[in-house]
């Protein structure tokens, strides 16, 4: 079995995926908040 050495794995892809997930989540929350405010103003 290979010996694990901390910090040697290339995590570039994982970082890009996580950054994309965070960006998507933040944008989704903003869109949902705007929709909720618009619905409250329209009275639907």
C-alpha positions as YAML, in Angstrom:
chain: A
units: angstrom
residues:
- id: 1
  name: UNK
  ca: [0.00, 0.00, 0.00]
- id: 2
  name: UNK
  ca: [1.33, 3.44, -0.90]
- id: 3
  name: UNK
  ca: [2.46, 5.77, 1.83]
- id: 4
  name: UNK
  ca: [0.29, 8.89, 2.13]
- id: 5
  name: UNK
  ca: [2.20, 12.17, 2.21]
- id: 6
  name: UNK
  ca: [0.19, 15.19, 3.30]
- id: 7
  name: UNK
  ca: [0.00, 18.03, 0.78]
- id: 8
  name: UNK
  ca: [1.20, 16.21, -2.34]
- id: 9
  name: UNK
  ca: [-2.14, 15.67, -4.07]
- id: 10
  name: UNK
  ca: [-3.11, 18.04, -6.89]
- id: 11
  name: UNK
  ca: [-6.43, 19.53, -5.77]
- id: 12
  name: UNK
  ca: [-6.85, 22.09, -8.58]
- id: 13
  name: UNK
  ca: [-9.96, 20.38, -9.95]
- id: 14
  name: UNK
  ca: [-11.52, 20.04, -6.51]
- id: 15
  name: UNK
  ca: [-10.90, 23.73, -5.75]
- id: 16
  name: UNK
  ca: [-12.49, 24.80, -9.04]
- id: 17
  name: UNK
  ca: [-15.49, 22.57, -8.37]
- id: 18
  name: UNK
  ca: [-15.92, 23.94, -4.84]
- id: 19
  name: UNK
  ca: [-15.56, 27.55, -6.03]
- id: 20
  name: UNK
  ca: [-18.17, 26.91, -8.71]
- id: 21
  name: UNK
  ca: [-20.51, 25.37, -6.15]
- id: 22
  name: UNK
  ca: [-20.15, 28.33, -3.80]
- id: 23
  name: UNK
  ca: [-20.71, 30.81, -6.65]
- id: 24
  name: UNK
  ca: [-23.81, 28.91, -7.81]
- id: 25
  name: UNK
  ca: [-25.19, 28.77, -4.27]
- id: 26
  name: UNK
  ca: [-24.67, 32.48, -3.60]
- id: 27
  name: UNK
  ca: [-26.25, 33.47, -6.91]
- id: 28
  name: UNK
  ca: [-29.19, 31.14, -6.30]
- id: 29
  name: UNK
  ca: [-29.82, 32.60, -2.86]
- id: 30
  name: UNK
  ca: [-29.73, 36.14, -4.26]
- id: 31
  name: UNK
  ca: [-32.20, 35.24, -7.04]
- id: 32
  name: UNK
  ca: [-34.54, 33.55, -4.58]
- id: 33
  name: UNK
  ca: [-34.38, 36.54, -2.22]
- id: 34
  name: UNK
  ca: [-35.21, 38.93, -5.07]
- id: 35
  name: UNK
  ca: [-38.13, 36.75, -6.12]
- id: 36
  name: UNK
  ca: [-39.46, 36.65, -2.56]
- id: 37
  name: UNK
  ca: [-39.26, 40.44, -2.30]
- id: 38
  name: UNK
  ca: [-40.99, 40.87, -5.66]
- id: 39
  name: UNK
  ca: [-43.76, 38.47, -4.64]
- id: 40
  name: UNK
  ca: [-44.21, 40.39, -1.39]
- id: 41
  name: UNK
  ca: [-44.46, 43.70, -3.25]
- id: 42
  name: UNK
  ca: [-46.90, 42.37, -5.86]
- id: 43
  name: UNK
  ca: [-48.99, 40.62, -3.23]
- id: 44
  name: UNK
  ca: [-49.28, 37.33, -5.05]
...
